[in-house]
Amino acid sequence: PPAHHECSGMTLRSRTPAEGGPQPNKLQSSTSSSCDPALRPIIRRRARSLPTLPERRKQAAAQCQVPVCQRRMNRVRFADALGLELTEVKVFQTGEDPSIPLHVLSRLSINSDLWYSSSDLEFTMQCLVPDFQQPADCMDFSSRLQEQQVCLERVTSSDLGLSGTIQVRNVAFEKQVSVRYTFNHWESLHEVCARWHSSIPEKNGQGQVDVFTFFLPVPPFLLQLCSVVQFAARYRVNGWEYWDNNRGKNYSLTCRTHPLKMPRECEESWIHFI
């Protein structure tokens, strides 16, 4: 009679080879007397590591021997120090025209006039002009420095503001030099600190003088005719305070029209940035 095996309350009949069933393999025969399912072998494939640098070079050399690779043209790409593109393409839609600064338009106009003109170009511009003689050019500069302990040396104007130098007597090592200025006749005032630049001997040879530099930012809207900028220099040392205010009149600069003449050969030197 056929054999019967009891497992978990169920009756299983095992078929013999004589009954025409499939031939069992070794795994099935070893577990034929158990209720566990047939186990499948686990096959794990090892991940392939990346090729080394010499191997990659060999592969690249082998690929370049292909005729298609030999016919490929070399491409040149220009980039900055960070590897970014040097050119950028921007498409402007209707109503998004780029705004060009006024100073760029004025320079382009000057360049156009130079191109069509056969002589030197004369034009005018508005700038701050000193209402006083540069103190360094005065004969009493040394005496003023001895008397006040501080004296403005020179000041120049530009589109960004006023730059200048101040001389002070080297009374002590610790010192502070500043410039107090106003745009509205002292209704409000501002003050900036000057920075040490160098040390030079006095003209009379009796001591040493320290030179300080300063910069006064001037807003563009003040570059209008008759606009005035006033300032005075302050020197603090050893608990004392000394002033140079142009002998009580303050140093002032007024915005005026200043004529300029540009030679035609300067045309090629204009470089415009938009």
Secondary structure, 3 states (H helix, E strand, C coil): CCCEEEECCEEEECCCHHHCCCCCCHHHHHCCCCCCCCCCCCCCCCCCCCCCHHHHHHHHHHHHCCHHHHHCCCCCCCECCCCCECCCCCCCCCCCCCCCCHHHHHHHHHHHHHHHCCCCEEEEEEEEEECCCCHHHCCCHHHHHHHHCEEEEEEEECCCEEEEEEEEECCCCCEEEEEEEECCCCCCCEEEECEEEEEEECCCCCCEEEEEEEEEECCHHHCCCCCEEEEEEEEEECCEEEEECCCCCCEEEEEEEEEEEECHHHHHHCCCCC
